[in-house]
Amino acid sequence: MQPPRVLVTGATGYIGGRLIPRLLEMGYRVRCLVRDPIRLQGRPWQNAVEIVTGDMLQPETLLPALQGSAAAYYLVHSLAGGSDFHERDVMAATNFAAAAEKAGVQRIIYLGGLAESTPNLSEHLRSRQQSGDALRTSRVPVTEFRAGVIVGSGSLSFEMIRYLTERVPVMICPRWVYTRTQPIGIREVLDYLAAALDVPESSGRIIEIGGAEIVTYGEMMLIYAEVRGLKRWMIQVPVLTPRLSSYWVNLVTPIPAAIARPLIEGLRNENVVHDPSAQTLFPHIQPVGYRTAVERALTRLNAGHLESVWSDALSTSQGNVPPVTLTVHEGMVLERRQRVVAASPAQLYTIFTGIGGKRGWFAFNWAWEIRGLADKLIGGVGLRRGRRDADDLRVGDALDFWRVEAVEPGHLLRLRAEMKVPGKAWLQFQAAPRDDGQTLLTQTAFFAPKGLFGWLYWYALYPLHGFIFSGLIDQIAARALALAEEGR
């Protein structure tokens, strides 16, 4: 007998992308409903799920996706879709509920927002709760979990707190900073969502979920600062409107004002659990306190846990290849360069694993020498360590002021910086075959800045990176091409 099929919407999002591997581990057959299947390329579970194309605002696309599914997770919302996100949310949920009923779905599981339904409820939180109401317009039982701040690297509300704390030593705090909330770790959110399938008593219920303690947003920032070893000061002011706050968030963080504003407006409402039914229905789930959740989230910045950051793979092996992309992902700056090379992955691998030591860094070697000397002068390791072997690299090897962190023969090399920097840095090279017989070379510099100085350090050096890193990837490509031509 085949295990039941479960449909997951929002598979390209933060929650959906983490829930899917859990469901697969539990033995469920998983179907993903996405608007653009290309966005799932590179996910480690991509080939283990069924992918169908559909859009919540196009009802005719939903029924085929829902047919044959025992349960469906509704994990989408339109916050980034413009000022009309409220109407879009309700319409999308209504369409989904109607299609689920026609398809014979037995359960809908939805993650909404935690807050009391009062007249001053923000539009964002009202939209989340009215989406739950819209899902209940069909005869399909709905399990609605309501959560406040989800503590996990990459969660929008947590990242806003994270960026503000990292970048601003002295914070001017409006009243919303002192609103009480009950943050919950991403691990427990996923526990609840997955466990609901095996707890029939949760069907047709609204279940409030939160962490082990109630704190204010200001306390969240100060605790985060303590965990990161940062000193932060707060100055309370009586006025600072959500509009002005959103502009400040837009300036200091990568979060656009259009998204920050509804989030900040929602911060005036307390996000506290009043109904303890989650403890009764799911006694095996024991949420942790905020500090523990932060410490867990920040392990993503440790060397041994970075695979979860990089698992959103480089999937542009076909089509247009941008020469350089600078993005911020889960609190980490990514500076990525790509080249298509008429050489094999093995030939490129031979070249980029040969950098450093006596061969130097191929381009602007004088700049690398100056950086190594500066590192030595401030007590760092400098460039003098060289490398163990001129041609062979293995995990743990020293390579000038880098340490070899990962080696995948014929494919990948990742180096972790051991020079003194205000944060943590990595440099990664990948060679991926293309259908046209060429190879996509990807060079990515990762930097996890610590505090405001870390961000200033990165952006001050960014113009120099443009020359050094561009020269490096160009030289790797040219040498691999020469190697390929020698072999012909």
Sequence and secondary structure as in RCSB ss.txt:
>XXXX:A:sequence
MQPPRVLVTGATGYIGGRLIPRLLEMGYRVRCLVRDPIRLQGRPWQNAVEIVTGDMLQPETLLPALQGSAAAYYL
VHSLAGGSDFHERDVMAATNFAAAAEKAGVQRIIYLGGLAESTPNLSEHLRSRQQSGDALRTSRVPVTEFRAGVI
VGSGSLSFEMIRYLTERVPVMICPRWVYTRTQPIGIREVLDYLAAALDVPESSGRIIEIGGAEIVTYGEMMLIYA
EVRGLKRWMIQVPVLTPRLSSYWVNLVTPIPAAIARPLIEGLRNENVVHDPSAQTLFPHIQPVGYRTAVERALTR
LNAGHLESVWSDALSTSQGNVPPVTLTVHEGMVLERRQRVVAASPAQLYTIFTGIGGKRGWFAFNWAWEIRGLAD
KLIGGVGLRRGRRDADDLRVGDALDFWRVEAVEPGHLLRLRAEMKVPGKAWLQFQAAPRDDGQTLLTQTAFFAPK
GLFGWLYWYALYPLHGFIFSGLIDQIAARALALAEEGR
>XXXX:A:secstr
    EEEEE TTSHHHHHHHHHHHHTT EEEEEES GGGGTT TTGGGSEEEE BTTBGGGHHHHHTT SEEEE 
   GGG TTHHHHHHHHHHHHHHHHHHHT  EEEEEEE     TT  HHHHHHHHHHHHHTTSSS EEEEEES E
ESTT HHHHHHHHHHHH SEEEE GGGG EE  EEHHHHHHHHHHGGG GGGTT EEE   S  EEHHHHHHHHH
HHHT   EEEE S   HHHHHHHHHHHSSS HHHHHHHHHHTTS B    THHHHH TT     HHHHHHHHHGG
GSGGGTHHHHTS    SSS   SEEEEEETTEEEEEEEEEESS HHHHHHHHTT SGGGTTSS HHHHHHHHHHH
HHTT   STT BS SS   TT EETTEEEEEEETTTEEEEEE S  SEEEEEEEEEEE TTS EEEEEEEEEEE 
HHHHHHHHHHHHHHHHHHHHHHHHHHHHHHHHHHHHT 
